[in-house]
Amino acid sequence: MEKSYRTNNIIFTTLILLTLFTWILGQTDIVGDISEKINGKVFFLILLSIAIIKVQLIGDFFMHLNTVSGFWRWIITLWVMLTGGFIAIAFLL
């Protein structure tokens, strides 16, 4: 049971840090500095990737989908990839 609490705390901390990272990027002038060096579309794909990772972590560890097998294990992954892919296509077109 102790390992489960430790894993959940690590995942929760990771989610908080990723959220703070994306918020800081959106609120500070670092975005202007970054956009001069990389394309805005690349910056968007980085932020979208972070969001996809966060959803996958929530599905795997807090919805406990990492413990089931078969179709139910992959339903969140498929949904996240399809949704993220459609958002990326809509933005990039």
Buried (B, 14 or more C-beta within 10 A) or exposed (E): EEEEEEEEEEBBEBBEEBEEEBEEBEEEEEBEEBEEEEEEEEBBBEEBEBBBBBBBBBBBBEEEBEEEEEEEBEEBBEEBEEEBEEBBEEEEE
